[in-house]
Amino acid sequence: MENKFIKITDRQKWQGLLNKVLFKTFFHNLEWEEFLEKNFKWLKFERYLYQNQVLLSLARVGNKLISHPFGEYGGPLPLVEKIDGEKFKKDLFEKFKNPLKISFHPWLLKFFENLKFSDSQRETYFFENLDSKTEEDLWGLMDRNRHRSINSAWAENFLTEECQNFKDLKDFYNFYVKNLKKHQTLAYPFSFFEFFYQSPQAKIFLIKKDKKLVGGNLFLFYDKICHSFLCGFNQEEKKRGVHSLILWETIKKIKKEGFQTFDFGASRKDSSFSAFKQRWGAKALTIFELKNYSQESRLKDSKLRKVFGLLPLFLIKKLSPHLLKYKL
């Protein structure tokens, strides 16, 4: 039987193939995958070439195969303009019998013809074609609450700036962990934030008042897309529009720099996070998945989440890296 998925183990060969793909996200970065392998001994990537048409990188976590863990998007990477999606799906599920999940970036779908997906409960929101819109156009898409929030933060002299030192990075990380504690959600380790801080494809923009840090937002950059990935804010200041202000200032900045799309990031449908993004007037896009199993992580509905939300910050930081595998 023909082996349609050729396993690639040579790092240089894989990087050469990555350089040829027609689209990839931040999470398909080889350095990011190797960083995850170094930080989590229970995770190992496997890399495949399919029919000289597609690259596929999968992380093996226990008996599961996931593309890509901790990222909002995985997906097979196209080497050609058009791919028979249903044939790829059939061959994929015949090859990999383990529980498998791939979350597609919306832009990947244009390369895969006639591909049917399972239901997804996640979506993202895009401001597209920034190069053909004015700031006034984008401002007009927002609801009045966004206008009031941004104007209020401006009036109170909140200012945005790029993160320039490790002290501010650690303070930003503490806000991030506090926010996730409130939502009873596992936090990524500080090493993630160090990686992003040092990456040329990521920037952290902070918001301050009278030189005092009150929060920030992490953005990823690839293929003319600016992707809002993680954030953390002082909860009292957040009510005063600082999150809206930092997003708006970043949208204006990347528009001037020639970026075409602002991605507000993924969230579960009908969540409070999705409701916040809807108020910007951005386009809602489903994050489709290919899966061969139905069971989701039991951690989401576990009673232990309430206990976790009561823990002090230092324990949340210490325990989260050991529990993240159960979230995948």
Stockholm file with secondary structure:
# STOCKHOLM 1.0

chainA/1-328         MENKFIKITDRQKWQGLLNKVLFKTFFHNLEWEEFLEKNFKWLKFERYLYQNQVLLSLARVGNKLISHPFGEYGGPLPLVEKIDGEKFKKDLFEKFKNPLKISFHPWLLKFFENLKFSDSQRETYFFENLDSKTEEDLWGLMDRNRHRSINSAWAENFLTEECQNFKDLKDFYNFYVKNLKKHQTLAYPFSFFEFFYQSPQAKIFLIKKDKKLVGGNLFLFYDKICHSFLCGFNQEEKKRGVHSLILWETIKKIKKEGFQTFDFGASRKDSSFSAFKQRWGAKALTIFELKNYSQESRLKDSKLRKVFGLLPLFLIKKLSPHLLKYKL
#=GR chainA/1-328 SS CCCCEEECCCHHHHHHHHTTCSCCCGGGCHHHHHHHHHHCTTEEEEEEEETTTEEEEEEEETTEEEESTTSSCBCCEESSSCEEHHHHHHHHHHHCCSCEEEEBCGGGGGGEETCCCBCCSEEEEEECCGGGCCHHHHHHHSCHHHHHHHHHHHHTTCEEEECCSHHHHHHHHHHHHHHHHHTTCCCCCHHHHHHHHHCTTEEEEEEEETTEEEEEEEEEEETTEEEEEEEEECHHHHTTTHHHHHHHHHHHHHHHTTCCEEECCCEETTSHHHHHHHTTTCEEEECCEEESCCCCCTTTTCTHHHHHTTSCHHHHHHHHHHHGGGTC
#=GC SS_cons         CCCCEEECCCHHHHHHHHTTCSCCCGGGCHHHHHHHHHHCTTEEEEEEEETTTEEEEEEEETTEEEESTTSSCBCCEESSSCEEHHHHHHHHHHHCCSCEEEEBCGGGGGGEETCCCBCCSEEEEEECCGGGCCHHHHHHHSCHHHHHHHHHHHHTTCEEEECCSHHHHHHHHHHHHHHHHHTTCCCCCHHHHHHHHHCTTEEEEEEEETTEEEEEEEEEEETTEEEEEEEEECHHHHTTTHHHHHHHHHHHHHHHTTCCEEECCCEETTSHHHHHHHTTTCEEEECCEEESCCCCCTTTTCTHHHHHTTSCHHHHHHHHHHHGGGTC
//
